[in-house]
Amino acid sequence: MSTTDGWKITLRDICIRCGRCVRVCPSQIFAQGEPGGTIVLREPQGCICCGHCVAACPVGAVDHEAFPAERVHAVDRKALPSPEAVELLLAVRRSNRALSQRPVPQEWLDRILAAADRAPTASNARELGYTLVTEPARLKQIAEYTLGVFRRLERFLSNPLVRLWLKPLLPGVYRYVPVFARLRRDYAEGRDRILRGATALLFIHAPEKNRFAAEDANLACQNASLMAEALGVSQIYMGFVLTAIRQDRHKHLNRMLGLEGRRIAAILALGMPEFHYPNCIDREPAEVHRI
Ligand SMILES: Cc1cc2nc3c(=O)[nH]c(=O)nc-3n(C[C@H](O)[C@H](O)[C@H](O)COP(=O)(O)O)c2cc1C
């Protein structure tokens, strides 16, 4: 049988009718009349290609064209990091802004990208795209683009007439006016507070029409961030660059990166740290309401 994507899905005779595929499939592709009964496929064109059926089957009975044998791996749960190891990784992951000029090895960038690409996406749409910028001239262009947008914003917000009616409405935005000026001054003096000396920028984007672009991209970004930390690579979320992109009606950066029609929804700066922090700290825990 085929899906609209042309995927063939079949159940082999070795099926033990355990019903796992029936229970885990989000699209109800599999059906079973009664427990232990024959499993049949129905409306397989609804398959979202998430691979749960293949991953959950204990005997390898689900033959899914998108997941041939080389894409299916037995899981040794004993090899998973312990909760303590995960807690430690989460505690030591920091946005270390003291970066050296040493480039991040390509092999590590590839692993970081692969980690991002493992993140879940809404309806398993997997519409995210990744643009990795490592060319120094490009990186400089991106920092200067950001400062340019901020400069225009600063000029607009500082206009006395605009200030008069907008400042009471947007006090939070006006807090950034002196920040923009400081960022520009620092850059002119050789301190790039935008990219912080990162040697790679990972742009995560999705089609404009994707309603879950931000959610998908930020989950991918966090995967990338944790993998980077595990490799000893520093990572900093690029909120300033994202803000500039959002404020720019002309979408210059999208064009610069060949990303017309795509929404850049997360950006991660990567670089080799000058040093690793010898300590991790506990911050004030968030309020938790248990209802
Ligand atoms: C949405 C978002 C935007 C951010 N933007 C920037 C940024 O533009 N520049 C920067 O240096 N850090 C940026 N950060 C990093 C935060 O300042 C940092 O995560 C926070 O201070 C906590 O520190 P930690 O990441 O080391 O735990 C951003 C973080 C987030 C989540």
The ligand as a MOL file (V3000), in Angstrom:
LIG
                    3D

  0  0  0     0  0            999 V3000
M  V30 BEGIN CTAB
M  V30 COUNTS 31 33 0 0 0
M  V30 BEGIN ATOM
M  V30 1 C 15.2360 34.1200 23.4340 0
M  V30 2 C 16.6460 34.3970 23.8970 0
M  V30 3 C 17.3630 35.4260 23.3240 0
M  V30 4 C 18.6890 35.6570 23.6960 0
M  V30 5 N 19.4120 36.6100 23.0550 0
M  V30 6 C 20.7130 36.8080 23.3810 0
M  V30 7 C 21.5280 37.7340 22.6470 0
M  V30 8 O 21.0960 38.3440 21.6680 0
M  V30 9 N 22.8000 37.8960 23.0420 0
M  V30 10 C 23.3450 37.2140 24.0980 0
M  V30 11 O 24.5100 37.4210 24.4130 0
M  V30 12 N 22.5860 36.3140 24.7920 0
M  V30 13 C 21.3080 36.0900 24.4460 0
M  V30 14 N 20.5650 35.1350 25.1150 0
M  V30 15 C 21.1630 34.3750 26.2020 0
M  V30 16 C 20.5540 34.7300 27.5460 0
M  V30 17 O 20.9810 35.9960 27.9470 0
M  V30 18 C 20.9810 33.6370 28.5100 0
M  V30 19 O 20.4130 32.4300 28.0830 0
M  V30 20 C 20.5260 33.9100 29.9250 0
M  V30 21 O 21.1970 35.0270 30.4270 0
M  V30 22 C 20.7810 32.7250 30.8320 0
M  V30 23 O 22.1320 32.3220 30.7770 0
M  V30 24 P 22.5630 30.8710 30.3450 0
M  V30 25 O 22.1190 30.6380 28.9350 0
M  V30 26 O 24.0480 30.8770 30.4760 0
M  V30 27 O 21.9150 29.8950 31.2680 0
M  V30 28 C 19.2620 34.8840 24.7270 0
M  V30 29 C 18.5270 33.8280 25.2870 0
M  V30 30 C 17.2550 33.5660 24.8700 0
M  V30 31 C 16.5030 32.4040 25.4700 0
M  V30 END ATOM
M  V30 BEGIN BOND
M  V30 1 1 1 2
M  V30 2 1 2 3
M  V30 3 2 2 30
M  V30 4 2 3 4
M  V30 5 1 4 5
M  V30 6 1 4 28
M  V30 7 2 5 6
M  V30 8 1 6 7
M  V30 9 1 6 13
M  V30 10 2 7 8
M  V30 11 1 7 9
M  V30 12 1 9 10
M  V30 13 2 10 11
M  V30 14 1 10 12
M  V30 15 2 12 13
M  V30 16 1 13 14
M  V30 17 1 14 15
M  V30 18 1 14 28
M  V30 19 1 15 16
M  V30 20 1 16 17
M  V30 21 1 16 18
M  V30 22 1 18 19
M  V30 23 1 18 20
M  V30 24 1 20 21
M  V30 25 1 20 22
M  V30 26 1 22 23
M  V30 27 1 23 24
M  V30 28 2 24 25
M  V30 29 1 24 26
M  V30 30 1 24 27
M  V30 31 2 28 29
M  V30 32 1 29 30
M  V30 33 1 30 31
M  V30 END BOND
M  V30 END CTAB
M  END
